[in-house]
């Protein structure tokens, strides 16, 4: 049985909504990777690995880690446990100091 125009329009609208949902988190993650590149002096691939590492070790979704870095990082309010994991991960990939941390203290 052929699909009606209304059915097809409904399917396309649902697909557009799913794509919009998928794109928004990618933008946040891409921006957080950019911060890792700028602050941590790492490559974009290493920045991605840092975010994955922190997400896995903090047991927080990668998108949420990215949001923490973007929103709370600007204010120096990254939670201490996440900041420590972020510093540890960045230390493995390149020299850095995370905003809001004590430059005189070792990472971790």
C-alpha positions as CSV (number, residue, x, y, z in Angstrom):
1,X,0.0,0.0,0.0
2,X,1.6,3.3,-1.0
3,X,2.4,5.8,1.7
4,X,0.3,8.9,1.9
5,X,1.8,12.4,1.7
6,X,0.7,13.1,5.3
7,X,2.5,9.9,6.5
8,X,5.7,10.8,4.6
9,X,5.6,14.4,6.0
10,X,5.2,13.0,9.5
11,X,8.1,10.7,9.0
12,X,10.3,13.5,7.7
13,X,9.3,15.8,10.6
14,X,10.3,13.1,13.0
15,X,13.6,12.6,11.3
16,X,14.4,16.3,11.3
17,X,13.6,16.4,15.1
18,X,16.0,13.5,15.7
19,X,18.7,15.2,13.6
20,X,18.3,18.4,15.5
21,X,18.6,16.5,18.8
22,X,21.8,14.8,17.6
23,X,23.4,18.0,16.3
24,X,23.1,20.1,19.5
25,X,25.2,17.7,21.8
26,X,27.8,17.5,19.0
27,X,28.2,21.2,19.0
28,X,28.8,21.2,22.8
29,X,31.3,18.4,22.6
30,X,33.1,20.0,19.7
31,X,33.4,23.3,21.6
32,X,34.7,21.4,24.7
33,X,37.3,19.6,22.4
34,X,38.3,23.1,21.2
35,X,38.8,24.2,24.8
36,X,41.0,21.1,25.5
37,X,43.1,22.0,22.4
38,X,43.5,25.6,23.4
39,X,44.1,25.0,27.2
40,X,45.8,21.7,27.1
41,X,47.9,22.2,23.9
42,X,46.7,18.8,22.6
43,X,45.5,17.8,19.2
44,X,41.7,17.6,18.5
45,X,41.9,13.8,18.6
46,X,43.7,14.0,22.0
47,X,41.1,16.5,23.2
48,X,38.4,13.9,22.3
49,X,40.3,11.2,24.1
50,X,40.6,13.5,27.2
51,X,36.8,14.0,27.3
52,X,36.1,10.3,26.8
53,X,38.6,9.4,29.6
54,X,37.1,11.9,32.0
55,X,33.6,10.7,31.1
56,X,34.5,7.1,31.7
57,X,36.4,7.6,34.9
58,X,33.9,10.0,36.4
59,X,30.9,7.9,35.2
60,X,29.3,11.0,33.7
61,X,28.0,11.1,30.1
62,X,30.4,12.7,27.7
63,X,27.9,15.4,26.7
64,X,27.5,16.4,30.4
65,X,31.3,16.6,30.9
66,X,31.4,18.9,27.9
67,X,28.7,21.0,29.3
68,X,30.5,21.2,32.7
69,X,33.6,22.4,30.9
70,X,31.9,25.0,28.8
71,X,29.4,26.4,31.3
72,X,31.0,26.0,34.7
73,X,34.6,26.1,33.5
74,X,34.2,29.7,32.5
75,X,33.3,30.5,36.1
76,X,35.9,28.3,37.6
77,X,33.2,26.1,39.1
78,X,34.1,22.6,37.7
79,X,33.5,20.1,40.6
80,X,36.7,19.2,42.3
81,X,36.5,15.5,41.4
82,X,35.8,16.2,37.7
83,X,38.6,18.9,37.7
84,X,41.1,16.4,39.1
85,X,40.1,13.7,36.5
86,X,40.4,16.4,33.8
87,X,43.8,17.4,34.9
88,X,45.0,13.8,35.1
89,X,43.7,13.1,31.6
90,X,45.3,16.3,30.2
91,X,48.6,15.4,31.9
92,X,48.6,12.2,30.0
93,X,48.2,14.0,26.6
94,X,49.9,17.3,27.1
95,X,51.0,20.0,29.6
96,X,48.2,22.1,31.0
97,X,46.5,23.7,34.0
98,X,42.8,23.6,34.2
99,X,41.1,27.0,34.9
100,X,40.1,27.3,38.6
101,X,42.9,25.0,39.8
102,X,45.9,26.0,41.9
103,X,48.8,26.3,39.6
104,X,51.2,25.4,42.4
105,X,49.6,22.1,43.2
106,X,50.2,18.9,41.2
107,X,47.3,17.6,39.2
108,X,45.1,15.0,40.8
